[in-house]
Amino acid sequence: MDEGFRVTPWEVSGRVDYDRLIQEFGTSKIDSCLKERLQKNFGELHQYLRRDIFFSHRDLDIILTDFEEGKKFYLYTGRGPSGHTHLGHILPWIFTRYIQEKTGSVLLFQLTDDEKFYFKEEMTLEDTRKMAYENILDIIALGFQPDKTRIFLDTEYIKTLYPVAAKVAKKITFSTVKAVFGLENSNNIGEIFYTSLQSTPAFLPSVFEGRDTHVLIPCGIDQDPHFRVCRDVAPKLGYPKPALVHCKLFPSLMGAETKMSASLPETSIFTTDAPKVAKKKIMNAFTGGAVSVEEQRKHGGNPDVCSVFAYYQFMFEPDDAKLGERSTACRAGNVLCGECKQVLAERVIEFLKAHQEKREKARAILEKFVVRD
């Protein structure tokens, strides 16, 4: 990706042009017709759809047709357990839960402990396994249905995964992997093989059901390259292509034009952050305000580049009218950045306290969710 931004499963840099990314990746925009159909089927339109946070798809229309015809489809999403969960990670999970609630679909949730072992030189398999179980607590805390949610680590579910992964691997050439992911001869062979394993849960529902079964994958747009390969392989193996719905990347606290990053803790709010830590990060966040109170009152601010406003937009102001009022007040200079930060900090702390309570309770019911061989 040139001209100022780059998007891969392992790196996002620069200001992402999402309209251009749709063209580059060859996906389709979630347009007004598709939104109307979603609202008709689900009775409401999630705020992530209303605000174009989930903005792109592959074959979402096929999934809706299945639902309208009473056919079963599965959900599939995942997490690479390299560290604690931040708000950017849970964004697609929240939307996945919404789809599960509206459709009653079974969710396969993959924890790619092997992937992070391959790609993170400093991490052992014991490290990635430990972090996977920490991440699972966050997944459960979001309210997924235990009878319809199967969470697994690759290394603990490998007997089920590997036969399909082997079939996938046989259909992917090294040249394809190098071209799609930018891998080189110096990459270890685990990194080269890995996309075969990430493809596998997209095909497992057809194996489980004994017939062609569609799968919908809610994920960040940066994960799409894995599933382009997966979709190319599907017909060669006699499986239906998985459908995808993509979300934008949760902005960093250092600027709404950059992605939240776990490798830069000060840019992110983690679900395990103490209230005072979260508040300090927010109060130090980049805003679209002027250099002084006087300038702010006179010329207003710019919510389009403001990290704080992005937090309201992505998670912390569900009311569209109130979000619009906040934007208008900012541009008119009727609200100062400090005020916005203070209110946001209170809302984030309220969310974290509630989530952390649920997270602790999740320890007692973890085994209801986890599947192993």
N, C-alpha and C positions, 0 to 999 in steps of 0.2 A: 504494500500500500504506500503510495507516494504522496507528494504534495501536502506534507504536513501532518499526516496521521498514519498510524499503523495499528491493525487489529488482527491478532492471532489468539489461539487458545491460551498462550503463555505470556503475551505481551500486548498491552494497549498503551499507545503513546500519542500525544497531540490531541488537537480538538477534532473529535469524530464528526464527520458529515454523514448523518444517518441516511439521508436521501441518496447520497452517492454510494454509500455502503450497500444499499439495496441493489443498486445497479452492478456494483463490483461483485457481490456474492450471488447475484441472480435470484434473489428472493422476491416476494410479492408484498406490497403494502397492505396493511389491514385497512381497507377503505370503508366508506360509509355504508355500502351495501352489506358488507360482511358484519359490520357492527350492528346493523339493524337485525340481521339474522341471529346474531348472538343474543341480543336483547330479547328477541321474540322467544328463543328457546330457553333462556335462563331467567327471564322475568326482570332482569336488571342488567346494567352494563357496569362492570367493575371500573373503579376509578383509574386503574392502569390502562384500560382501553379508552376511556373518555379522554384521558390526557395524552394519549399516544405514547405512553411509556412502553407498553407492548405494542409494537408498531409494524412488525414484519412477520411473515409466515411462509411456510411451505405446506400446501395441501390441507390447510385448516378447513376448507370447504368440504373436503372428503370426510373429515371427522364429524362435522356438523350433519352431514347426510347420514352417516351411521347412527348418530344420536336420534335424528328425526325418524329413522326407520326402525328404531328399537334395537339396533345392533350393539353388541358390547365392544368397547375399545379400552385400551389400557393407557395409563399415564406413566411417563418415565422421566426422571430428572436425577441429578446427582451432585456430588461434592468431592473435590480433591482435598483430603484432610492434611493440609500442611500447617495449619495453625487454627486459632480460635475463629469462630464465626463472626463476621461483621455484617452490618445492615445490607451491604451490597449483595452478600451471599443469599440472604433470606428473601430478597425481592422476588425472584422467580418461584421460590417455595410458597410464598403467600398466594401467588396467582395459581399455582398448582393446587393448593388446598381449595381455593375457590372453585376450580373446575371439578375437583373431586366431590365437593359438597353439592354442586349442581347436577352432576351426572351419575354419582355413585360408582365411578370407575376405580378399579384397582390401580394402585401406584407401586411401581418398582423404583426404589431409591438406591442408587449405586454409590458407595463410598470407595473411591479409587485409591486405596492405600498403596497399591503397587505403583500407580502412576507417579505419585509424589516421591516414592522411594527411587524410581528411575531418574526423575528430573531434578531432585533436590540432593545434591552431593552430600550435604551435611546430615541428612535424615536417614535413620535406620528403619527397618520394617517395624521394629518395636515402637519407634517414635510415631510413625504414621498410623499404626493400629491404635495406639493410645489416643491420638488426636481424633481419629475417626469416632471413637466412642464418646468423646467430648462433644463432637459435632452432632451426633445422634440425639443428644439431650435437647439441642436447639430445634432439631426437626420435630421431635415429639411435642415440645412445648408449643409449637404453632397450631396444634389441634388437629392433626391428621387422624383419620379413623383407623383404629388398630386392626379391625377385621378386614380392612381394604388396603393396608399399607405394608409392604414387604421391604425392609431395609437390610442391606447386606454389604459386607466388605468383599472386595474381589478375592482376597486371599482366603477367605472363609467360605466362599460360595463357588470356589473354582471348579469343583466337580460338575456343577450344573452349567457353569459358564463355558468351560473350556471346549467341549465338543463343538459348540456353535462358533466360538472364537477361532478354532482351528479352520473351520470351513471358510470363515470370513478372511482369515489371513492368507489362505491359498489363492484368493481372488484379488489381492492387493499387491501390486508390484512395488519394489523399492523406489523406482522412479516416481511413482504416484505420491508416495509418502514424502519424498524429498521436495517435489514440486508444490504440494499442498501446504506442508508444514515448515518448509525451509530447513529440514534436517540435512546434515552433512555426514560424510564418512566417519567423522569423529564421534558422532552420537552413538551411545550404547544401543545394543540391539533390543533392549527392553523398551526404549523410547520409540524405536521403529515399529515394534510389534503392538504397542499399546492401543492404538486406535482400533485394532481388531476386537479388543476386549470392551472398549467403550461402545462399540456397535452392537454387541451381543444382546443387551437387554431390550433393544428395539425389535429383536426377533424372537425372544423367549415367549412372549404371549402366543404367538402362532404355534410354538412347540407345546406350551401348556394346554392350549385349547384344542389342538389337533386339527386346526383349520386356519386359513388366513385371517389374522386379527390385526386391525390397525392400532397404531401407537401414536400418541401425541406427546411431544417433548417440549415443555416450556423451559427455556434457557436463555442465558445472555447471548447476544449476537456474536460475541467472540468465540463461542463454542460451535458455531455453524460449520466450520471447516471439517471437524470430525464427522459430522452427519452428512455432509456432501459426499464423502467417501462411502459412508454407510448406505446412503440412498443409491449410489452407483452400483454397489455390490448386491443389494437386495434382489433385483430380478434375476441375477446370475445364480442365486441360491434358491429361488422360488418363493421368496418372502415379499410381502407388500412393503413399499417404501414407508418409512416412518414420516409422520407429519411433524412440523415444528412451529412453534410460536416464539418469537424473539423479543426480548426486552432490551431497552437501552441500558447503559452501564451507569450505576449509581455514582453520582459525582463525588469528588473528593472534597474534604473540608478546606483544601488549599485552593479551590477554584472550581466553579461549575463546569468548566471546559476540560477537566481532567478526571480520570477514573479513581474511585476509592481503591486503595491498595493495602493489602495486609502486610506487605513488606515495609510500608511506611506507616507505623501505628498512629502517628499524630494526624494522619489524613482521614482516619476512619473511626467510626464508633463500633466497638465490639460488644457482643451481647453479654460478655463477662465484665465489661467496664464498671468500675464503681461509680456512683453518682457524681462524686467530686471530680473524677477523672474525665467523665463525659462532659460535664459542665465546662471544665477548663478548655477542652478541645473546641467546644462550640464558641466559647467566648473569644478564642484566638482565631476563629475561622475567617477566611477571606470573604469579603462582601463586595457588593456593587455600589457601595456608598462613596460619598465625596470625601475630600481630605479634611474637612472640618464641619462642625455642626452648622455653621453659617452657610457654607456652600451647599450642604445637604438640604437645608431648609429652602434655599433659593433655587437650586437646580434639580433637586431630587436625586434618587439613586437609580441603578440599573439592575433590576432583578434577573435579567437574562444571564448575567455572568456571576451571580451571587450564590455562593455555596449554601448560605442559610436559607434563601428562598427555595433552592433546589430541594432541600430537606423537607420543607413544607409540601412542595409539589409531589415528591416521590412517596412520602409516608405520613407526614404529620399535620396535614390539613385535608381531611376527607371531603369537606364541603367546597364544591367548586365556586360557589358565589363568594364565600369568605376568602378563598385563595385569590380570586380576582380583585376583591377589595384590598387585600394586602399588597398586591402588585400595583394597583392604582395609587394607593397611599404612599408607597415607596417612590414611585416616579414623580409624585407631586411634592415630595419632601415633607409629607405629613407624619411620617414615622421614621425614627432614627434606627440605625443598625443595632445599637445597644439594646433597644427595646425588642427588636425582632429576635436577637440572640437570647435574651432573657426568657422570652415566652417559649422559644424552641427548646432551650435547655430544660425547662420545666416539663415539657411534653416528652422529651427524650427520656428524662429520668423516670417519669411515670411509666413509660413503656418498659424500660429496663427493669424496674422493680417488679412489675407484674410478670415479665418474661422470665426473670431469674427465679421467681417463686415457682413457676410452672416447670422450669428447667430442673430444679431440685426434685420436684415431685416425679419428674420423668424417670429418675433413676429406679424407682420402684416398679415401673411398668415397662422398662426397656425390653425385656424378653418377650413381651407381647408383639413387638414390632420386628425384631431381628430374626432373619432366617439364615441358616447355615447348612452345609452338607453334613 
